[in-house]
Amino acid sequence: MASRADASALRPALAVLGAGTMGHGIAQVAAMAGYETRLFDILPEALDAARDRIEANLRKGIQRGKVTPDERERVLGALSFTRYLNEAADEVDIVIEAVPEQLDLKWKILLACTEAAADHAVLATNTSSLSISHLAHGLPSPERVVGMHFFNPVHIMALVEIVRGAETSDETVAGAREAAERMGKTPIVIADSPGFASSRLGVALGLEAIRMVEEGVASPEDIDTAMRLGYRHPMGPLKLGDLVGLDVRLDIARYLHETLRSPVFQPPALLERMVAEGRLGKKSGRGFYRWGEDE
């Protein structure tokens, strides 16, 4: 693992598992909040990309007057990067899993964390739709598992959904809430229901917007403008889908359609086709919009 600042000066400690779009953002805000932050991924190129994105975010923060050069150095000093889960989770106070939205993969990661992390550690999952109760089922300590659903981009978006599973303890919920507040987020506590609150509502709106494009009702730009100016949404549903990742949107839609049995969540053929073609949104450079490197 890369060298890091004196851990005793940076306690409490936190591990983020998965260095992708959400993982690197969570790691950044955790380090900014004063956590000794360890970011884990099995792919060295993912860790390198995460480091680059965090440094780019901090540079933009300095340019906009929201981050000082001293703060930048403190944040980078609080971060470390590792390919070894045991090293990341050792003696941390909270683990936040942010691997791809696959139930089996997330369950295996959480199982490994029950062995690697301290007995007191909160085991949080950043799932945006999967059942916390299902993820906790069969684990040695299901009471320690809780949902912490962050929003992209993590360093800008203020909301965190804290999702209580069937066996999640009050102490675990309190620990997740404390961590979210320390990171400057506003937490809300949600019962374990498919899609929770935000994904269920947001995906329904996003899928209907895609159907409108599919039917030729209006262009993506005009649909997004309608929601921004007519309903004061900070971003239209199609641009938001591009930002989140259309592959992620498709996975969530399939899950909600299967679990809720509602036609509202049946994935539009246009979404299926775009994902199959690799038009995933910002991460691939093209979705409903074209994205440049500086966006």
C-alpha positions as CSV (number, residue, x, y, z in Angstrom):
1,M,0.0,0.0,0.0
2,A,1.2,3.5,-0.7
3,S,2.6,5.5,2.1
4,R,0.2,7.6,4.1
5,A,0.1,10.3,6.8
6,D,0.3,9.2,10.4
7,A,-2.9,7.2,11.0
8,S,-3.2,8.2,14.6
9,A,-3.6,11.9,13.5
10,L,-6.2,11.0,11.0
11,R,-8.5,8.6,12.9
12,P,-11.2,7.5,12.4
13,A,-10.2,5.3,9.5
14,L,-12.4,4.3,6.5
15,A,-12.1,1.9,3.6
16,V,-13.8,2.3,0.2
17,L,-13.9,-0.9,-1.9
18,G,-14.1,-0.2,-5.6
19,A,-12.3,2.7,-7.3
20,G,-14.8,3.4,-10.0
21,T,-17.1,6.4,-10.5
22,M,-18.7,6.2,-7.1
23,G,-15.8,4.8,-5.2
24,H,-13.2,7.5,-6.0
25,G,-15.8,10.1,-5.2
26,I,-16.6,8.6,-1.8
27,A,-12.9,8.3,-1.0
28,Q,-12.4,11.9,-1.9
29,V,-15.1,13.3,0.4
30,A,-14.0,10.9,3.2
31,A,-10.5,12.2,3.0
32,M,-11.7,15.7,2.9
33,A,-13.7,15.0,6.1
34,G,-10.5,13.9,7.9
35,Y,-10.8,10.2,7.6
36,E,-7.7,8.1,7.0
37,T,-9.0,6.8,3.8
38,R,-8.0,3.6,2.0
39,L,-9.2,3.0,-1.5
40,F,-9.2,-0.6,-2.7
41,D,-9.5,-2.1,-6.2
42,I,-8.0,-5.3,-7.7
43,L,-7.1,-3.4,-10.9
44,P,-4.0,-1.2,-10.6
45,E,-5.2,0.9,-13.6
46,A,-8.5,1.6,-11.7
47,L,-6.5,2.9,-8.8
48,D,-4.4,5.1,-11.0
49,A,-7.4,6.5,-12.7
50,A,-9.1,7.1,-9.4
51,R,-6.0,9.0,-8.1
52,D,-6.0,11.1,-11.3
53,R,-9.7,12.0,-11.0
54,I,-9.4,13.0,-7.4
55,E,-6.4,15.2,-8.1
56,A,-8.4,16.7,-11.1
57,N,-11.4,17.4,-8.8
58,L,-9.1,19.1,-6.2
59,R,-7.5,21.2,-8.9
60,K,-10.9,22.4,-10.1
61,G,-11.8,23.1,-6.4
62,I,-8.7,25.3,-6.1
63,Q,-9.5,27.1,-9.4
64,R,-13.1,27.8,-8.1
65,G,-11.9,29.0,-4.7
66,K,-13.6,26.1,-2.8
67,V,-10.3,24.2,-1.9
68,T,-7.0,25.7,-0.7
69,P,-3.6,24.3,-1.7
70,D,-3.1,23.3,1.9
71,E,-6.4,21.4,1.9
72,R,-5.4,19.7,-1.3
73,E,-2.2,18.4,0.3
74,R,-4.0,17.3,3.5
75,V,-6.6,15.4,1.4
76,L,-4.0,13.6,-0.7
77,G,-2.0,12.8,2.4
78,A,-5.0,11.2,4.0
79,L,-5.5,8.9,0.9
80,S,-3.9,5.6,0.2
81,F,-4.5,3.0,-2.5
82,T,-4.2,-0.7,-2.3
83,R,-5.0,-3.9,-4.3
84,Y,-5.4,-5.9,-1.1
85,L,-8.8,-6.0,0.6
86,N,-7.4,-7.2,4.0
87,E,-5.0,-4.2,4.0
88,A,-7.8,-1.8,3.2
89,A,-10.2,-3.0,5.8
90,D,-7.8,-3.7,8.7
91,E,-8.9,-1.8,11.8
92,V,-11.1,0.7,10.0
93,D,-14.2,2.1,11.6
94,I,-16.4,1.9,8.5
95,V,-16.2,0.1,5.2
96,I,-18.1,1.4,2.2
97,E,-18.5,-1.1,-0.6
98,A,-18.8,0.5,-4.0
99,V,-18.3,-2.3,-6.5
100,P,-20.6,-2.9,-9.6
101,E,-24.3,-3.4,-9.0
102,Q,-24.2,-7.2,-8.8
103,L,-25.8,-9.0,-5.8
104,D,-23.3,-11.9,-5.7
105,L,-20.3,-9.7,-6.1
106,K,-21.4,-7.3,-3.4
107,W,-22.3,-10.2,-1.0
108,K,-18.8,-11.8,-1.5
109,I,-17.1,-8.5,-0.8
110,L,-19.2,-7.9,2.4
111,L,-18.4,-11.5,3.5
112,A,-14.7,-10.8,3.1
113,C,-15.1,-7.6,5.1
114,T,-16.6,-9.5,8.0
115,E,-13.3,-11.4,8.3
116,A,-11.0,-8.5,7.5
117,A,-12.5,-5.6,9.4
118,A,-12.7,-5.0,13.1
119,D,-15.8,-6.3,15.0
120,H,-17.1,-2.8,15.6
121,A,-16.8,-1.7,11.9
122,V,-19.9,-0.6,10.1
123,L,-20.3,-2.5,6.8
124,A,-22.0,-0.2,4.3
125,T,-23.0,-0.8,0.7
126,N,-23.4,2.0,-1.8
127,T,-26.0,0.0,-3.8
128,S,-28.6,2.2,-5.4
129,S,-31.3,-0.4,-5.6
130,L,-30.4,-3.9,-4.3
131,S,-32.0,-5.2,-1.1
132,I,-29.9,-4.6,2.0
133,S,-31.6,-7.6,3.7
134,H,-30.6,-9.9,0.8
135,L,-27.1,-8.6,0.9
136,A,-26.8,-9.2,4.6
137,H,-28.5,-12.7,4.5
138,G,-26.0,-15.4,5.5
139,L,-23.3,-13.1,6.7
140,P,-21.9,-13.6,10.2
141,S,-22.9,-10.2,11.3
142,P,-26.0,-9.0,9.4
143,E,-26.7,-6.4,12.0
144,R,-23.6,-4.5,10.9
145,V,-24.8,-4.2,7.2
146,V,-26.4,-0.9,6.1
147,G,-27.0,0.9,2.8
148,M,-25.3,4.2,2.2
149,H,-26.4,5.4,-1.2
150,F,-24.3,8.3,-2.3
151,F,-25.1,10.4,-5.4
152,N,-22.8,11.3,-8.4
153,P,-20.8,13.4,-8.4
154,V,-20.2,12.6,-4.8
155,H,-18.1,15.7,-4.0
156,I,-21.0,17.9,-5.1
157,M,-24.3,16.0,-4.3
158,A,-25.5,16.5,-0.7
159,L,-27.8,13.5,-0.2
160,V,-27.0,10.1,1.3
161,E,-29.8,7.5,1.6
162,I,-29.2,5.3,4.7
163,V,-31.1,2.1,4.1
164,R,-32.0,-0.1,7.1
165,G,-32.1,-3.9,6.4
166,A,-34.3,-6.3,8.3
167,E,-31.5,-7.0,10.8
168,T,-29.6,-3.7,10.7
169,S,-29.0,-2.5,14.3
170,D,-29.7,1.0,15.6
171,E,-26.0,1.4,16.3
172,T,-25.1,0.6,12.7
173,V,-27.7,3.2,11.4
174,A,-26.3,5.7,13.9
175,G,-22.7,5.0,12.7
176,A,-23.7,5.5,9.1
177,R,-25.5,8.7,9.8
178,E,-22.5,10.0,11.8
179,A,-20.2,9.2,8.8
180,A,-22.5,10.9,6.3
181,E,-22.8,14.0,8.4
182,R,-19.0,14.1,9.0
183,M,-18.6,14.1,5.2
184,G,-21.0,17.1,4.9
185,K,-23.9,15.2,3.6
186,T,-27.6,15.3,4.5
187,P,-28.7,11.7,5.4
188,I,-32.2,10.3,5.2
189,V,-33.2,6.9,6.6
190,I,-35.2,4.7,4.3
191,A,-36.8,1.3,4.8
192,D,-35.4,-1.6,2.7
193,S,-37.6,-1.5,-0.4
194,P,-36.6,-2.0,-4.1
195,G,-35.1,1.2,-5.4
196,F,-35.4,2.9,-2.0
197,A,-36.8,6.4,-2.5
198,S,-34.5,8.2,-4.9
199,S,-33.7,5.4,-7.4
200,R,-37.4,4.3,-7.6
201,L,-38.5,7.8,-8.4
202,G,-35.5,8.9,-10.5
203,V,-35.3,5.8,-12.6
204,A,-39.1,6.0,-13.4
205,L,-38.6,9.6,-14.6
206,G,-35.4,8.7,-16.6
207,L,-37.0,5.7,-18.3
208,E,-40.0,7.8,-19.4
209,A,-37.7,10.4,-20.8
210,I,-35.9,7.7,-22.8
211,R,-39.3,6.5,-24.1
212,M,-40.1,10.1,-25.2
213,V,-36.8,10.2,-27.2
214,E,-37.6,6.8,-28.6
215,E,-41.1,8.0,-29.7
216,G,-39.7,11.2,-31.2
217,V,-41.6,13.4,-28.8
218,A,-38.7,15.8,-28.4
219,S,-34.9,15.9,-28.4
220,P,-32.9,14.9,-25.3
221,E,-31.8,18.6,-24.9
222,D,-35.4,19.8,-25.0
223,I,-36.7,17.1,-22.6
224,D,-33.9,18.0,-20.2
225,T,-34.7,21.7,-20.5
226,A,-38.3,21.1,-19.8
227,M,-37.4,19.5,-16.4
228,R,-34.8,22.1,-15.6
229,L,-36.8,25.1,-16.3
230,G,-40.3,23.8,-15.8
231,Y,-39.7,21.8,-12.6
232,R,-36.4,23.4,-11.4
233,H,-34.5,20.2,-11.5
234,P,-30.8,21.0,-11.4
235,M,-30.1,18.6,-14.3
236,G,-32.4,16.9,-16.8
237,P,-33.1,13.1,-16.5
238,L,-31.2,12.2,-19.7
239,K,-28.0,14.1,-18.9
240,L,-28.2,12.6,-15.4
241,G,-28.5,9.2,-16.9
242,D,-25.4,9.9,-19.0
243,L,-23.6,11.0,-15.9
244,V,-24.6,8.0,-13.8
245,G,-23.9,5.6,-16.7
246,L,-26.6,4.1,-18.9
247,D,-25.4,0.6,-18.2
248,V,-26.0,1.3,-14.5
249,R,-29.4,2.7,-15.3
250,L,-30.2,-0.4,-17.3
251,D,-29.1,-2.8,-14.5
252,I,-31.3,-0.9,-12.0
253,A,-34.3,-0.8,-14.3
254,R,-34.0,-4.6,-14.9
255,Y,-33.9,-5.2,-11.1
256,L,-36.8,-2.9,-10.4
257,H,-38.9,-4.4,-13.2
258,E,-38.2,-7.9,-11.9
259,T,-38.9,-7.1,-8.2
260,L,-41.8,-4.7,-8.5
261,R,-43.4,-6.3,-11.5
262,S,-44.4,-2.8,-12.8
263,P,-44.3,-1.9,-16.5
264,V,-43.0,1.5,-15.4
265,F,-39.6,-0.1,-15.0
266,Q,-39.4,-2.2,-18.2
267,P,-36.2,-1.0,-19.9
268,P,-36.9,0.8,-23.2
269,A,-35.5,-0.8,-26.3
270,L,-33.5,2.4,-27.0
271,L,-31.7,2.0,-23.7
272,E,-31.0,-1.6,-24.3
273,R,-29.6,-0.8,-27.8
274,M,-27.4,2.1,-26.6
275,V,-25.8,0.0,-23.9
276,A,-25.2,-2.9,-26.3
277,E,-23.5,-0.4,-28.6
278,G,-21.2,0.9,-25.8
279,R,-22.9,4.3,-25.6
280,L,-22.8,4.4,-21.9
281,G,-22.8,8.2,-21.3
282,K,-19.9,10.2,-19.9
283,K,-17.7,7.3,-19.1
284,S,-17.6,6.2,-22.8
285,G,-17.7,9.7,-24.2
286,R,-21.2,9.4,-25.7
287,G,-24.7,8.6,-24.6
288,F,-27.6,11.0,-25.1
289,Y,-24.9,13.7,-25.3
290,R,-21.3,13.8,-26.4
291,W,-18.8,14.3,-23.6
292,G,-15.4,15.8,-23.7
293,E,-12.5,15.1,-21.3
294,D,-12.9,18.5,-19.6
295,E,-16.6,17.9,-18.6
